[in-house]
């Protein structure tokens, strides 16, 4: 073999290595966003034919390590290194599928969920009682999302020359649209509620890029792209009018589907502790720089109206919302709020026995406090005097 061939071979190996490093960087970024704040968007859906009343005090899951949870219209799903499991309001198992994952994650929309292995290839889409799609991706999974109709998107990092591939599947699990990203690195993708439009979030050299694709049932070029310079978008939500709500490390904004940006709330001089917008309002917890754990809790309507702000002096562990109910875990204490940030008493007092480190709002006024070994149900009771 000639020296030129050796040189080309070495160069090819370095290119492949660089792509792998980028892929793992993106995967690490997604993993961090899943483990801090509330993870990926979980939109309310329309497919819960029956919402079971929660009658148990504790759920018992057996899905291995690295468990994550999601509400499914009154059911509760858990995903771990050994697969997925769904329990009803009485704690009875309605679904189980065993398979191996390393970095399990789950996203729900109403009574539909998608479980996936970050950095792996396994994906499962399911309702409370049946696996609707089971597949192995060609590339390594970066993220996934699902809409209320059961259509879903998967972002993968492939070994080819592209910087990410976004594949859209219908509710039958059939591949209906694909985008190969040539610039920037694809982080997440979301489909509109009517299954016709797609938005992709990519990392670029100097920030984040939000790209809209209109009419994906036809082969179209990107309709519009908006760059958020020097900002890292963490999550986004498709709004009914086709615009996109973004949460970044600096602000909460609405990006127009045809152009423009409306910054709803800026906190560039502060540090984001957590957020949730799986409900009728958005809640942010923000720390003041240089003042320990002092900060504020902010409730914002989806139209940008500031509903209320509260000064806080506690460290946030986890927060979650559904409808008009917000639940926050701070140390060994759990608190319920409404959209006006009025507080309510909790059925089970302290959480020291549970050792909870995450919280999930199952339904309005009902939450699941989870740890590595337990999942305890807590219920909102009476309003508290402020």
ROGUDREN-52581 format. One record per residue (C-alpha): residue in one letter; x, y, z. Coordinates in steps of 0.001 Angstrom, whole numbers, padded with zeros to 6 digits. Layout:
<atoms>
+---------+---------+---------+---------+
! residuo !       X !       Y !       Z !
+---------+---------+---------+---------+
!       A !       X !       Y !       Z !
...
+---------+---------+---------+---------+
</atoms>
This chain:
<atoms>
+---------+---------+---------+---------+
! residuo !       X !       Y !       Z !
+---------+---------+---------+---------+
!       X !  000000 !  000000 !  000000 !
!       X !  001346 !  003429 ! -000934 !
!       X !  002051 !  006216 !  001536 !
!       X ! -000848 !  008176 !  000005 !
!       X ! -003200 !  005273 !  000740 !
!       X ! -001919 !  005106 !  004327 !
!       X ! -002424 !  008840 !  004704 !
!       X ! -005978 !  008643 !  003371 !
!       X ! -006739 !  005705 !  005654 !
!       X ! -005515 !  007581 !  008717 !
!       X ! -007489 !  010663 !  007727 !
!       X ! -010647 !  008582 !  007288 !
!       X ! -010175 !  007082 !  010765 !
!       X ! -009795 !  010554 !  012301 !
!       X ! -012975 !  011753 !  010573 !
!       X ! -014919 !  008757 !  011899 !
!       X ! -013507 !  009339 !  015393 !
!       X ! -014510 !  013017 !  015261 !
!       X ! -018060 !  012087 !  014270 !
!       X ! -018259 !  009589 !  017124 !
!       X ! -017067 !  012215 !  019613 !
!       X ! -019693 !  014658 !  018385 !
!       X ! -022350 !  011951 !  018667 !
!       X ! -021427 !  011187 !  022251 !
!       X ! -021364 !  014924 !  023069 !
!       X ! -024915 !  015267 !  021785 !
!       X ! -025988 !  012154 !  023671 !
!       X ! -024450 !  013534 !  026873 !
!       X ! -026285 !  016827 !  026358 !
!       X ! -029603 !  015039 !  025936 !
!       X ! -028940 !  012846 !  028964 !
!       X ! -028279 !  015917 !  031110 !
!       X ! -031494 !  017575 !  029943 !
!       X ! -033406 !  014402 !  030821 !
!       X ! -031911 !  014164 !  034288 !
!       X ! -032313 !  017857 !  035126 !
!       X ! -035531 !  019776 !  034845 !
!       X ! -038311 !  017585 !  033552 !
!       X ! -036871 !  016007 !  030461 !
!       X ! -038518 !  016170 !  027075 !
!       X ! -041902 !  017626 !  026275 !
!       X ! -044939 !  015617 !  027312 !
!       X ! -048083 !  016981 !  025718 !
!       X ! -051608 !  016314 !  026977 !
!       X ! -053400 !  013894 !  024623 !
!       X ! -056880 !  012840 !  023645 !
!       X ! -056550 !  009050 !  023678 !
!       X ! -057347 !  008152 !  027271 !
!       X ! -060685 !  006385 !  026949 !
!       X ! -060807 !  005778 !  030691 !
!       X ! -058800 !  007540 !  033361 !
!       X ! -058336 !  005101 !  036247 !
!       X ! -058625 !  006540 !  039739 !
!       X ! -055407 !  006213 !  041728 !
!       X ! -056202 !  004060 !  044758 !
!       X ! -052752 !  002743 !  045772 !
!       X ! -050199 !  004349 !  048090 !
!       X ! -047165 !  002925 !  046323 !
!       X ! -046286 !  001494 !  042915 !
!       X ! -043972 ! -001492 !  042555 !
!       X ! -041972 ! -001545 !  039330 !
!       X ! -039414 ! -004094 !  038204 !
!       X ! -037640 ! -002682 !  035161 !
!       X ! -034019 ! -002665 !  036267 !
!       X ! -031799 !  000327 !  036923 !
!       X ! -031832 !  003956 !  035702 !
!       X ! -035623 !  004136 !  035915 !
!       X ! -037636 !  006952 !  034357 !
!       X ! -041393 !  007463 !  034664 !
!       X ! -044244 !  008955 !  032650 !
!       X ! -047947 !  009504 !  033220 !
!       X ! -050295 !  008002 !  030623 !
!       X ! -053786 !  009351 !  031182 !
!       X ! -054041 !  007967 !  034727 !
!       X ! -051731 !  005001 !  034113 !
!       X ! -048046 !  005122 !  035058 !
!       X ! -045258 !  003841 !  032824 !
!       X ! -041717 !  003059 !  033902 !
!       X ! -038694 !  002316 !  031735 !
!       X ! -035376 !  000907 !  032890 !
!       X ! -032417 ! -001148 !  031779 !
!       X ! -034623 ! -004264 !  031578 !
!       X ! -037545 ! -002864 !  029562 !
!       X ! -040893 ! -001125 !  030080 !
!       X ! -043814 ! -001682 !  032430 !
!       X ! -047223 !  000016 !  032828 !
!       X ! -049428 ! -000075 !  035951 !
!       X ! -053036 !  001094 !  036331 !
!       X ! -054548 !  003170 !  039151 !
!       X ! -054772 !  000118 !  041402 !
!       X ! -051167 ! -000828 !  040858 !
!       X ! -051943 ! -003742 !  038532 !
!       X ! -049632 ! -004445 !  035610 !
!       X ! -051290 ! -003787 !  032244 !
!       X ! -048200 ! -004054 !  030029 !
!       X ! -044658 ! -005405 !  030178 !
!       X ! -042009 ! -005716 !  027489 !
!       X ! -038551 ! -006963 !  028391 !
!       X ! -035503 ! -005797 !  026443 !
!       X ! -032070 ! -004383 !  027249 !
!       X ! -031203 ! -000700 !  027427 !
!       X ! -028247 !  001221 !  028858 !
!       X ! -029563 !  004808 !  029069 !
!       X ! -033355 !  004381 !  029106 !
!       X ! -035634 !  007381 !  028516 !
!       X ! -039358 !  007851 !  028043 !
!       X ! -041626 !  010558 !  026613 !
!       X ! -045430 !  010543 !  026788 !
!       X ! -048318 !  012302 !  025106 !
!       X ! -051643 !  011529 !  026713 !
!       X ! -052033 !  007744 !  026700 !
!       X ! -049168 !  007173 !  024226 !
!       X ! -045516 !  006736 !  025169 !
!       X ! -042221 !  006162 !  023424 !
!       X ! -039319 !  004528 !  025263 !
!       X ! -035814 !  004635 !  023797 !
!       X ! -032197 !  003906 !  024612 !
!       X ! -030030 !  007028 !  024392 !
!       X ! -026899 !  006042 !  022483 !
!       X ! -028434 !  002677 !  021628 !
!       X ! -030880 !  001462 !  018986 !
!       X ! -033933 !  000106 !  020856 !
!       X ! -037292 !  001925 !  020575 !
!       X ! -040761 !  000919 !  021814 !
!       X ! -044030 !  002805 !  021271 !
!       X ! -046978 !  001732 !  023403 !
!       X ! -050383 !  002463 !  024897 !
!       X ! -051281 !  001339 !  028450 !
!       X ! -052052 ! -002187 !  027229 !
!       X ! -050185 ! -002895 !  023977 !
!       X ! -046851 ! -002347 !  022204 !
!       X ! -047771 ! -000639 !  018939 !
!       X ! -044264 ! -000360 !  017471 !
!       X ! -041032 ! -002187 !  018255 !
!       X ! -037952 ! -001298 !  016241 !
!       X ! -034171 ! -001092 !  016158 !
!       X ! -032760 !  002038 !  014521 !
!       X ! -029883 !  002072 !  012043 !
!       X ! -028025 !  004815 !  013905 !
!       X ! -027634 !  005557 !  017591 !
!       X ! -030665 !  007258 !  019144 !
!       X ! -030174 !  010841 !  020298 !
!       X ! -033788 !  011658 !  021220 !
!       X ! -037408 !  010865 !  020414 !
!       X ! -040816 !  012525 !  020668 !
!       X ! -044453 !  011521 !  020182 !
!       X ! -047603 !  013552 !  019498 !
!       X ! -051167 !  013030 !  020687 !
!       X ! -052066 !  011044 !  017527 !
!       X ! -049348 !  008484 !  018120 !
!       X ! -047053 !  009754 !  015342 !
!       X ! -043442 !  009940 !  016494 !
!       X ! -040006 !  011265 !  015551 !
!       X ! -036628 !  009693 !  016198 !
!       X ! -033320 !  011569 !  015938 !
!       X ! -030316 !  009348 !  015262 !
!       X ! -026609 !  009902 !  014796 !
!       X ! -025389 !  007795 !  011899 !
!       X ! -021867 !  006842 !  010843 !
!       X ! -022231 !  008561 !  007463 !
!       X ! -021416 !  012118 !  006508 !
!       X ! -024614 !  013653 !  007895 !
!       X ! -024860 !  015371 !  011277 !
!       X ! -027996 !  013588 !  012328 !
!       X ! -031071 !  012014 !  010763 !
!       X ! -034662 !  012765 !  011723 !
!       X ! -037230 !  010106 !  010831 !
!       X ! -040992 !  010605 !  011175 !
!       X ! -043227 !  007564 !  011709 !
!       X ! -047010 !  007357 !  011606 !
!       X ! -049100 !  005686 !  014334 !
!       X ! -048600 !  002303 !  012616 !
!       X ! -044822 !  002625 !  012919 !
!       X ! -044315 !  003214 !  009193 !
!       X ! -041492 !  005545 !  008108 !
!       X ! -043221 !  008441 !  006296 !
!       X ! -040626 !  011233 !  006167 !
!       X ! -036875 !  011595 !  006650 !
!       X ! -034501 !  014555 !  006913 !
!       X ! -030708 !  014258 !  006831 !
!       X ! -029042 !  017175 !  008600 !
!       X ! -026051 !  018575 !  006753 !
!       X ! -025190 !  021536 !  008994 !
!       X ! -025412 !  021747 !  012750 !
!       X ! -026079 !  018650 !  014841 !
!       X ! -029665 !  017447 !  015250 !
!       X ! -030701 !  017288 !  018907 !
!       X ! -034491 !  016889 !  018874 !
!       X ! -037483 !  016915 !  016538 !
!       X ! -041206 !  017421 !  017131 !
!       X ! -044257 !  016872 !  014941 !
!       X ! -047279 !  019180 !  014922 !
!       X ! -050589 !  017871 !  016361 !
!       X ! -052029 !  017519 !  012808 !
!       X ! -049022 !  015417 !  011656 !
!       X ! -048268 !  017844 !  008801 !
!       X ! -045433 !  020027 !  010066 !
!       X ! -042071 !  019269 !  011631 !
!       X ! -039628 !  021334 !  013679 !
!       X ! -036007 !  020334 !  014275 !
!       X ! -033665 !  021715 !  016919 !
!       X ! -029983 !  021627 !  015992 !
!       X ! -026790 !  022738 !  017687 !
!       X ! -024697 !  025128 !  015613 !
!       X ! -021259 !  026663 !  016232 !
!       X ! -022639 !  029748 !  017963 !
!       X ! -025905 !  028604 !  019502 !
!       X ! -029104 !  026780 !  018546 !
!       X ! -031125 !  026585 !  015325 !
!       X ! -034878 !  025950 !  015058 !
!       X ! -035900 !  024769 !  011569 !
!       X ! -039505 !  024438 !  010392 !
!       X ! -040684 !  022014 !  007692 !
!       X ! -044208 !  022643 !  006391 !
!       X ! -046259 !  019989 !  004615 !
!       X ! -044093 !  016945 !  005211 !
!       X ! -046508 !  014815 !  003199 !
!       X ! -044763 !  016404 !  000198 !
!       X ! -041032 !  016688 ! -000463 !
!       X ! -040373 !  020271 !  000572 !
!       X ! -037338 !  022289 !  001523 !
!       X ! -037134 !  023849 !  005002 !
!       X ! -039757 !  026591 !  005260 !
!       X ! -037931 !  028715 !  007790 !
!       X ! -034965 !  028581 !  010154 !
!       X ! -034267 !  030787 !  013168 !
!       X ! -030896 !  030949 !  014934 !
!       X ! -030631 !  031738 !  018641 !
!       X ! -027085 !  033025 !  018879 !
!       X ! -025116 !  032247 !  022040 !
!       X ! -028124 !  030401 !  023507 !
!       X ! -028531 !  026695 !  024211 !
!       X ! -032130 !  025538 !  023723 !
!       X ! -033027 !  022823 !  026236 !
!       X ! -036579 !  021970 !  025204 !
!       X ! -039409 !  023081 !  022948 !
!       X ! -043163 !  022736 !  022612 !
!       X ! -045319 !  022920 !  019485 !
!       X ! -048125 !  025446 !  019983 !
!       X ! -051586 !  025001 !  018395 !
!       X ! -051004 !  027893 !  015959 !
!       X ! -047848 !  026290 !  014544 !
!       X ! -045359 !  028446 !  016438 !
!       X ! -042860 !  026890 !  018854 !
!       X ! -042260 !  027680 !  022506 !
!       X ! -038568 !  027294 !  023421 !
!       X ! -036868 !  027126 !  026790 !
!       X ! -033163 !  027942 !  026723 !
!       X ! -030488 !  028596 !  029303 !
!       X ! -031314 !  032314 !  029006 !
!       X ! -034984 !  032793 !  028170 !
!       X ! -038452 !  031542 !  027383 !
!       X ! -039421 !  032515 !  023820 !
!       X ! -041910 !  031910 !  021043 !
!       X ! -040348 !  031281 !  017619 !
!       X ! -042733 !  032067 !  014762 !
!       X ! -043286 !  029389 !  012127 !
!       X ! -042905 !  032051 !  009415 !
!       X ! -040251 !  034162 !  011112 !
!       X ! -039503 !  036277 !  014146 !
!       X ! -039060 !  035740 !  017846 !
!       X ! -041044 !  036934 !  020853 !
!       X ! -039051 !  036710 !  024069 !
!       X ! -041567 !  036052 !  026841 !
!       X ! -039290 !  035922 !  029870 !
!       X ! -035547 !  036555 !  030128 !
!       X ! -033259 !  035268 !  032877 !
!       X ! -029855 !  035681 !  031235 !
!       X ! -028478 !  037135 !  034488 !
!       X ! -029668 !  034126 !  036519 !
!       X ! -029345 !  030325 !  036519 !
!       X ! -032150 !  027998 !  035453 !
!       X ! -032857 !  025420 !  038156 !
!       X ! -035759 !  023607 !  036501 !
!       X ! -038861 !  023975 !  034351 !
!       X ! -042062 !  022240 !  033320 !
!       X ! -044696 !  023017 !  030677 !
!       X ! -046735 !  019835 !  030576 !
!       X ! -049915 !  021610 !  031569 !
!       X ! -051971 !  024765 !  031202 !
!       X ! -049053 !  027027 !  032157 !
!       X ! -045255 !  027116 !  032259 !
!       X ! -043344 !  027026 !  035543 !
!       X ! -039701 !  028080 !  035892 !
!       X ! -037422 !  027862 !  038904 !
!       X ! -034498 !  030282 !  038695 !
!       X ! -031537 !  030722 !  041044 !
!       X ! -029928 !  034106 !  041711 !
!       X ! -026218 !  034009 !  040937 !
!       X ! -023940 !  034275 !  043958 !
!       X ! -026688 !  034062 !  046622 !
!       X ! -026660 !  030369 !  047510 !
!       X ! -030037 !  028739 !  046875 !
!       X ! -032055 !  031948 !  046839 !
!       X ! -034164 !  032377 !  043725 !
!       X ! -037705 !  032571 !  042408 !
!       X ! -040557 !  030413 !  041158 !
!       X ! -042383 !  031858 !  038144 !
!       X ! -045720 !  030810 !  036611 !
!       X ! -046290 !  031988 !  033018 !
!       X ! -049301 !  031503 !  030740 !
!       X ! -048701 !  030097 !  027257 !
!       X ! -049637 !  033551 !  025915 !
!       X ! -046683 !  035056 !  027803 !
!       X ! -048640 !  036493 !  030723 !
!       X ! -046784 !  036393 !  034037 !
!       X ! -049280 !  034761 !  036384 !
!       X ! -047212 !  035062 !  039560 !
!       X ! -043674 !  035094 !  040946 !
!       X ! -042546 !  033842 !  044367 !
!       X ! -039201 !  034321 !  046099 !
!       X ! -037688 !  030958 !  047077 !
!       X ! -034988 !  029852 !  049505 !
!       X ! -034918 !  026126 !  048816 !
!       X ! -033004 !  023830 !  046497 !
!       X ! -035028 !  022251 !  043708 !
!       X ! -034738 !  018500 !  043181 !
!       X ! -037511 !  017987 !  040639 !
!       X ! -040699 !  019571 !  039304 !
!       X ! -043594 !  018363 !  037151 !
!       X ! -047038 !  019569 !  036075 !
!       X ! -050263 !  018425 !  034483 !
!       X ! -053326 !  020562 !  033757 !
!       X ! -053412 !  023339 !  036353 !
!       X ! -051473 !  021340 !  038943 !
!       X ! -047773 !  021821 !  039706 !
!       X ! -045774 !  019608 !  042065 !
!       X ! -042282 !  020402 !  043346 !
!       X ! -039831 !  018242 !  045270 !
!       X ! -037425 !  020198 !  047470 !
!       X ! -035260 !  018105 !  049787 !
!       X ! -037506 !  015736 !  051753 !
!       X ! -040550 !  017964 !  051215 !
!       X ! -043080 !  017886 !  048385 !
!       X ! -045432 !  020789 !  047644 !
!       X ! -048448 !  021171 !  045362 !
!       X ! -049266 !  024476 !  043635 !
!       X ! -051843 !  025744 !  041167 !
!       X ! -051211 !  028164 !  038278 !
!       X ! -051439 !  031112 !  040701 !
!       X ! -048744 !  029415 !  042842 !
!       X ! -051114 !  028937 !  045758 !
!       X ! -049859 !  026066 !  047925 !
!       X ! -051697 !  022989 !  049226 !
!       X ! -051093 !  020445 !  051977 !
!       X ! -049973 !  016927 !  051046 !
!       X ! -051503 !  013624 !  052165 !
!       X ! -048338 !  011965 !  053450 !
!       X ! -046405 !  014717 !  055238 !
!       X ! -042672 !  014019 !  054831 !
!       X ! -040808 !  011955 !  052268 !
!       X ! -037808 !  010886 !  054319 !
!       X ! -038831 !  007216 !  054248 !
!       X ! -039186 !  007221 !  050498 !
!       X ! -035868 !  008988 !  049861 !
!       X ! -037395 !  010495 !  046725 !
!       X ! -035234 !  012267 !  044161 !
!       X ! -037748 !  012742 !  041306 !
!       X ! -041413 !  013665 !  041106 !
!       X ! -044039 !  013074 !  038425 !
!       X ! -047479 !  014711 !  038246 !
!       X ! -049803 !  011806 !  037370 !
!       X ! -053059 !  013776 !  037315 !
!       X ! -054284 !  017019 !  038865 !
!       X ! -053569 !  016821 !  042575 !
!       X ! -051839 !  013413 !  042398 !
!       X ! -048063 !  012911 !  042172 !
!       X ! -045562 !  010073 !  042187 !
!       X ! -042393 !  010618 !  044264 !
!       X ! -039728 !  008172 !  043084 !
!       X ! -036323 !  006959 !  044200 !
!       X ! -034085 !  004107 !  043096 !
!       X ! -036164 !  001640 !  045112 !
!       X ! -039655 !  003102 !  045604 !
!       X ! -042478 !  005020 !  043950 !
!       X ! -044834 !  006624 !  046480 !
!       X ! -048185 !  008239 !  045610 !
!       X ! -048954 !  011600 !  047246 !
!       X ! -052238 !  013494 !  047038 !
!       X ! -053004 !  017212 !  047243 !
!       X ! -055303 !  018174 !  050105 !
!       X ! -056275 !  021544 !  051617 !
!       X ! -054985 !  025014 !  050607 !
!       X ! -052364 !  026459 !  052943 !
!       X ! -052337 !  029979 !  054304 !
!       X ! -049463 !  032010 !  052886 !
+---------+---------+---------+---------+
</atoms>
